[in-house]
Amino acid sequence: MAKLRTIKPLVATIKPLVGRMPVDEKARQEWREDRPSRQWLKSAWWQRARQRILVRDQYTCKRCGLLVPGKGEAHVDHIEPHNEDRAKFFCSDDGLQTLCVICHTKHKQAEERRARLL
């Protein structure tokens, strides 16, 4: 019988880091429920505006062109960040756009975070 050789992995296992990085803590704090905009998102005005924008943009992401008809796949985004300013949050429909989840959470919010750090 032939002997079976065990093959050693070429890449050593990397020990996972425990805890959070400081950047993660800051991002986590941005989602606190006590921020005014969290309540504004629940308002009747926002719900009607959101529906108008999704229909206007035909459920299509303005960045990548992806059709986003599924529940939770389409985000209505403020073109100019409102930064908890009520007047900027409750803007006209021209200041809002439809984005897919990836463009909103990965690209757009990363740009806004970078702009705040400058």
C-alpha positions as CSV (number, residue, x, y, z in Angstrom):
1,M,0.0,0.0,0.0
2,A,1.1,3.5,-0.8
3,K,1.7,5.8,2.1
4,L,-0.4,8.9,2.2
5,R,1.6,12.1,2.6
6,T,0.1,15.0,4.5
7,I,0.4,18.2,2.7
8,K,1.4,21.1,4.9
9,P,-0.5,24.3,4.2
10,L,1.5,26.9,2.3
11,V,-0.1,29.8,4.2
12,A,0.0,29.8,8.0
13,T,-3.2,30.5,9.8
14,I,-3.5,34.1,10.9
15,K,-4.7,34.6,14.4
16,P,-7.9,36.7,14.3
17,L,-7.7,40.1,16.0
18,V,-9.7,40.5,19.1
19,G,-11.6,43.7,19.7
20,R,-12.5,46.6,17.5
21,M,-10.3,49.0,15.7
22,P,-10.9,52.7,16.6
23,V,-12.4,53.4,13.2
24,D,-15.0,50.7,13.8
25,E,-16.0,52.3,17.1
26,K,-16.5,55.7,15.4
27,A,-18.6,54.1,12.7
28,R,-20.7,52.3,15.3
29,Q,-21.4,55.6,17.1
30,E,-22.6,57.2,13.9
31,W,-25.6,54.8,13.9
32,R,-26.8,55.7,17.4
33,E,-30.6,55.9,17.6
34,D,-30.6,59.2,19.5
35,R,-29.5,61.1,16.4
36,P,-32.3,63.3,15.0
37,S,-32.1,61.9,11.5
38,R,-33.1,58.5,12.8
39,Q,-36.4,59.9,13.8
40,W,-36.7,61.9,10.6
41,L,-36.4,58.7,8.5
42,K,-39.6,57.5,10.2
43,S,-41.6,60.6,9.3
44,A,-44.5,60.5,6.9
45,W,-42.7,63.2,4.8
46,W,-39.6,61.0,4.3
47,Q,-41.7,57.9,3.5
48,R,-43.6,59.8,0.7
49,A,-40.4,61.4,-0.6
50,R,-38.6,58.1,-0.7
51,Q,-41.4,56.5,-2.7
52,R,-41.5,59.5,-5.1
53,I,-37.7,59.3,-5.7
54,L,-37.7,55.5,-6.3
55,V,-40.5,55.8,-8.9
56,R,-38.8,58.9,-10.5
57,D,-35.5,57.0,-10.8
58,Q,-37.3,53.8,-11.9
59,Y,-35.7,51.8,-9.0
60,T,-32.3,52.2,-10.8
61,C,-29.0,53.1,-9.0
62,K,-27.8,56.5,-10.2
63,R,-24.2,55.5,-9.7
64,C,-23.9,52.0,-11.3
65,G,-27.2,51.7,-13.2
66,L,-28.2,48.5,-11.3
67,L,-31.9,47.8,-11.2
68,V,-32.8,47.6,-7.4
69,P,-36.5,46.5,-7.2
70,G,-36.2,44.2,-4.1
71,K,-37.2,45.2,-0.6
72,G,-34.2,46.7,1.2
73,E,-32.1,46.8,-2.0
74,A,-32.8,50.5,-2.9
75,H,-31.6,53.4,-0.7
76,V,-32.7,57.0,-1.2
77,D,-29.7,59.1,-0.6
78,H,-29.1,62.8,0.0
79,I,-26.8,64.1,-2.8
80,E,-25.4,66.7,-0.4
81,P,-24.8,65.2,3.0
82,H,-27.2,66.6,5.6
83,N,-25.0,66.1,8.7
84,E,-28.0,66.3,11.0
85,D,-29.1,69.6,9.6
86,R,-32.9,69.6,9.4
87,A,-33.1,72.1,6.5
88,K,-30.7,69.9,4.4
89,F,-32.5,66.7,5.4
90,F,-35.9,67.9,4.3
91,C,-34.7,69.1,0.9
92,S,-36.5,69.1,-2.4
93,D,-36.6,66.0,-4.6
94,D,-33.8,67.3,-6.7
95,G,-31.4,66.8,-3.7
96,L,-32.2,63.1,-3.5
97,Q,-31.2,60.1,-5.5
98,T,-31.6,56.3,-5.7
99,L,-28.6,54.2,-4.9
100,C,-28.1,50.4,-4.6
101,V,-27.0,49.1,-1.2
102,I,-23.3,48.7,-2.3
103,C,-23.0,52.2,-3.8
104,H,-24.7,53.7,-0.7
105,T,-23.0,51.8,2.1
106,K,-19.6,51.2,0.6
107,H,-18.8,54.0,-1.8
108,K,-21.0,57.0,-0.9
109,Q,-20.7,56.8,2.9
110,A,-16.9,56.1,2.6
111,E,-16.6,59.3,0.6
112,E,-18.6,61.2,3.3
113,R,-16.4,59.8,6.1
114,R,-13.3,60.9,4.3
115,A,-14.6,64.4,3.7
116,R,-15.4,64.7,7.4
117,L,-11.9,63.7,8.3
118,L,-10.3,66.4,6.1
